[in-house]
């Protein structure tokens, strides 16, 4: 039982439990390795290790709020999902396009280095990717300032992690974290890919755009609270 296990904790661990639960609920994702900008190295995340130590206690505590605690050892992620369909962060279409670009870049780089779980990216590479994927043609809102603001938001959810300079600077670097695989479900990712790669002859003045779709058809994934969906091949 939760109460019995909680009472066995030391005073210090009880304090850490409270702190870690709040971090988990606020960030949605806790990653096994977090980037330390001072040492410029990835280090084991103390919150992740603490949850692993008391996993069953966290699991039972969160179940009282109708939340499910999940862990993926391969990607090094611990996250929560809400069965009550509440407390979801719904992304606007522009943010969705940025997440799509990040996921595309991440998977391409991981394919080259499958032993890695984080991928380094520069602001220049980000802007080039937006152009190559044709995302700037879909949304005129994808300026460098807007992208920086979106990355700042994603950083708060451990989807990306800033490495050098701030997202408001002309140049910066950041890591795409393995959590990028869990932001948009495979179904919605494929729908967005189909929309972006539709033949040009299908595009006319009457063709719906990502921003003209009825609200129920818009790609508005739920940040952090979506249960990861696997492809038929078994990949996230």
C-alpha positions, 0 to 999 in steps of 0.5 A: 500500500502507498501509505505503508511504503511512504511511511518507510521513507526517510524524511529526505526521501519524502521531500524528494518524492514531493519534489519529483512528483511535481516535476513529473506532473509539470514536465510530463517526461523525465529523461534518464540523462539530462544535459549539464551545460556547465560541464557540457556533458549528459549526466544521469538524471537524479529524478529518473533514478529516484522514480526507478527506486520507488517506482511502485510507490509513484505508480500507486500514488498517481493512480489515485489521480487516474494517471498511469506511470510508464517507462521505456528503458530503451529510450530512457523515459518515464512519463505519465498518461491521463485516463481522465483526458484532462490536463492536456497541452494542445499544440497549435498547428505551427508548433505541430509543424516544428515537432514534425520537423524535429521528429524527422531530423531525429529519426534520420540521425538516430538511424545513422547512430542507433546507439545514441538517444539524443541528437544535437541540432543547430539553429541553422540546421533547424531553419534549413530543415524547415525550408527543405520540408516545405513547412515555410510554405504551409505556414508563414508564421514559421519565423526564426523568432517563432521557432525559438519560442516554440523550442523554449516551450518544448524545452520545458517538457524535456522534448528538447534541451538547450545546449548553447546560447538562448533560443532568442539568440541568432545562433544556438544549439540544442539536443532533441531528446528521445521524448520527441517520439512520444509527442505525436502519435504515429497516426497523426504523424502519418496524417501530417506527412500525407498532407505535406507530401500531397501531389501539387495537382491536388493543391488549388484554391479550394484545397483545405490547408492545415489551418483551414481544417475544421477543429476536430480534424486539426492536428492537435496532439496532446503533449505528454499525455498521449499514450505512445502509439507503435507502428505495425513494425513495432517502432514508435 
